[in-house]
Amino acid sequence: MGLFDRLRERLGRTRTALSDGLSGLFRGGRKIDQALLDELEELLYTSDLGPVATGITAELARLHKRGELKGEDDVRTKLRELLLARLDQPPAHLDWDTQPLVILIVGVNGSGKTTTIAKLCHRFARAGKAVIVGAGDTFRAAAADQLETWAGRTGADIVRSHQDGADPAAIAFDTVQAALARKKDVAIIDTAGRLHTQKNLMAELEKVRRVLGRNVDGAPHETWLVIDGTNGQNAIAQAREFTAAVEVTGLVIAKLDGTARGGAVFGIKEALGLPVRFIGTGESMELLEEFEPEAFVDAILGKTS
């Protein structure tokens, strides 16, 4: 099964909301008019595109006024083009010449951070990479326990403290030192997901980054923010806390299989101005997909081939 087919299957709730909703607007051969465009904007909002919906609808209205949109097929074709334009981003590239490649993972508790790290371990292991994980969320013992379980299942090494409240920067230091000594290809560092005070969050993450940078040149090479896709537009405010505290290089949007709000990808990307690197489409280890805008848009718009 190819990427498009997997996304079509896993993003069924979003596709039903958006594609079936679009067909419903044109039921009975309905013509395009202002009322239909207003309903289309509402449909895009309910699919959680957020402010993106207004811009897209305005462009469709302009094209209709110029006589370029005649019916549903024209609207679908143009909508696909406009949605793709909003997901434009450079292709992902991980520099495997750097040893180890250090990836810092940030995000609030409950966003899917721990599961995402496990999936990354699985993905990299299948690509033949040797992985080590640093359990840097030392404020939640359960987080380190979960990571240790997942590391065991995916064949990754783990560095953790068995003492609650240990210094996350110390875990980060020990992890990269172990990665260097054991010649690991990639080190994935977890961090606390608490949104305590902005000042403390900044200080904690900056300390982790300084420690990583002192031990491996240019580290962290990637900093990925994990966002819960079921939170839709509400995730943006949380995300801004982290992007203010640390230089995020990419987004991982988790839990998109369990929601009809997959359109939030557009609003999140536009609001944060960051590339989407991966999307989570289920609980199984293999259900972390590298984000490909064309396959994503086609899956939620209901393209059949």
N, C-alpha and C positions, 0 to 999 in steps of 0.2 A: 504493500500500500504506500503510495507516494504522499508527500507532504500535504498537497491540496486535499486529497481524500481523507487523510487523518484529521486535518483541521475541519473539514466539512462535517465529519462525524462528531468531533469533540466540541465544536462550537455551534451545535444544533439549536440551542436555545436562543442565541443571538441571531442566527440566520432566520429562525422562525419569526422573531420579533421584527427584524428589519426587512427581509425579502418578502415574506408573506404579507407584512403590513403594507409594503409598497404595491404589491399586486392588488390588495384590497382597495387602495385609493383609486385604482383605474377600473374597478369592477363595473361591468355594464357598458364599457366603451366610453367612460367618462372623459371629458375633454380637460385639458390643462387650463385652469383659471386661478385667480388669486386665492379662492377658497381652498382649492386643491393644494396650492403651494403652502398655505398656512398649515394645512393638515400634515403635509410632508415635513415641515419644520418641526411640528409637534412630535411626529414619528421619530425623527432623528434625535430629538431631545429625550424621548422615552427610551431610546436605545443608548442613552447616556453619552452622546457626543458632546454635550455641553455647548459652550459658546461657538464651537466649530459649526454647529447646526445652522446658526444664523448666517454665517458667511457663505456656506454652501447653498442655502436656499436663495440668498440674494443673487448669487451667480446664476443659478438655474432660472430665476425670474428674469434676469437680464437677457439670457439666451433665448428664453421663450418670447420675450418682447421683440427680439430680432428675428423671430421666425425659425430658429434653429432647433426647437424642440416640438415635435408633433404628437408624441404619445409616450407610452410606458417604456418602449425599447430605447427611445432617445434619452429619456430621463435616466434609465439604468446605465447606459453607456457613459453619459456625462458624469453621473454620480460616481461611477467607478473611477473615472479620470481624476475627479476632484478629491476623492478620498485618498487615492494613491499619492497625489501631490502633497498631501498633508503628512504622509508617512515617509517622505523622501529622506534618506539618510545614507551615509557612506557604508559600504559593506563592512561587516565585522571582520576584524583581523587580530588574532592573538599571536603575539611574538614568542613563538616557542624556542627561538634562539636564546632567549633570556632564561637562565637557570638559577634558581627556580623562578617561574612566573608566579608573582604574588598577587592574589585576588582578595580584596577586602569586601565583605558582604555586610550591608547595613539595611535597617528596616525595623519597623515596630514589631513588638511581639504579636503573634497571631497573623502576620502577613504571609506566612508560608516560607519564612527564611530558612528554618532548619531543614524542611523537606527539599527546598531548592538546593541547598548545599549538598544534600544526599544525592540529588539527581545530577548535579554537576560532577560529583565524584564518579558516579556511574557512567556518565557521558565521557569523561576524560579517560577513565579506565578502559572503556571499550575502544577508545582511539589509541590505546597503547601507552598512555601517560601514567607515570608513577605519581600518586597523589598523597599529600599529607594535609590534615585539617587541624586548625587551632581553635579550640573551644573557648573563644574569648568572651562569651556571654556568661560571666562568672557570677552574675546576680541571680541566675535561675539555674539551680542544680539540674532540673529536669532537661534543660537545653543541652548540657554537656552529656547527660546520660543518653539522650536521644541521638546525639551526634556519634557517640561511641558505638551505639547499636548499628547505625547506618554505615559507619566507617567499616565495621566488621563485615557487613554484608557486601560492601563494594570493594573490599580489599585495600582500603585506604588506611594509612597510619593516622594516629590522632595524638595531639598533645593537649592535656587538660589538667586542671587543678581539682583536687578533691576537697578543697577548702572554699567554702562560700565567701564571696566577696574578694577573691584574689584579684590582683592587679591585672586587668586585661592586657596592658602593654607588656607585662612580663610573659604572659601566654604567647603573645605575638612574637616577642623576642625568642623564646624557646622554640617556637614553631619554625621560624626561618633558620635558626641555628641547626635544628634537626634536619630540615630540608636540605641544607648545604652539606651536612655530614653524610646524609644518606643518599645524596644525589637524586633528589626528587625533581620531577619536571614541573610540578605546580604545588603551591601552598595556598590553601583557601582559609581565610581568617574570618571567623564569626565575630560579631560584636553584640553588645547589649542592645535590646530593642526598646528600652525604656525611654519614653519621652518625659524625662524629669524636667529639669530647667534647661533652657537653651544654653546657658553659660556652662553648666556641667557637661552637657552633651558635647559641646564644642571642645572643651578641655580634654575630655576622655578620648574622643576620636582623634584629635590632633596629636595627643601623646602616642597613641597607637601608630599613627602615620609616621611620626618622627622616629620611633623605634625601628619600624620596618625600613625606612629610608636609610638609616645609619648602617643597617646590616646587609642590605641588598640594594645595589645601585638602581635608583629610579622607582623603588617599591613604595607603596603598592602600585603595580603596573595597571591594574584595573580596580575600580571601586564601583560595585554594582548595588543599586538600591532595589530591594524587593518590595513590590506593592501588591496588595490584595485586590485583584480585579473585581471582586464582588462589592467592594466599597465604592466603585465608580468614581464620580467626581469628588467624593469626600476624601479619597486617598490623596488628593493633590495637596491639601493643607498639611497633612502629615509629612508628605514627601518634601515639602519646602523646608521643614525643620532640618532634615538631613542634608539637603543641598546647600543650606546656609552654613552647616557645620563642617562639611567635608566636600572635597572636589569629586563629585560623582561623575563617572565616565559612561555609565549606561544603566538601563532599567531592565528589571526582570518582572514581568507582570504575571502573577500567579493566580490559580483558581479560576481561569476563564471558562472552564468546562461547566461550572456549576451556576452560571449566571446568564441572564439575557442582556447583560449590560456590557458586553464585549466592546461596544462602541467607545467605552471609556478610554481605550487605547489612544484614540485620536486626541481627546481632550487632555489626557495626561501628558502625551508627547508634546503637544503644542504649548501647554502651560509651562512645562519644565525645560523645553528646548533640548532634550537629551535623546539619544538613540535608544530604541528598544532592542535589547540583545536577545532575550529569550522570553517565551511565554509558557506558562504551565497550563496543561490541558487535562490534568487528571492526577490521581495519586500514585500510579505505577511509576517505577523508576525511569522508564523510557519516555514518559510523557512530559518532557521538557523540550520544546521545539525551538531551534534557532529561528529567530523572527525574520520572515521573508514577507515584505509588504504585499506583493502581488498575490501570493497564495492566501494570505490573510483576508484581503479585501474580497477576492473571488469566493472564498468560503462563506463569508457572512452575507454576501449579496446573492448567493444562491446560484452561482454559475455551476453548470452540471458537467462540464467537460473542459 
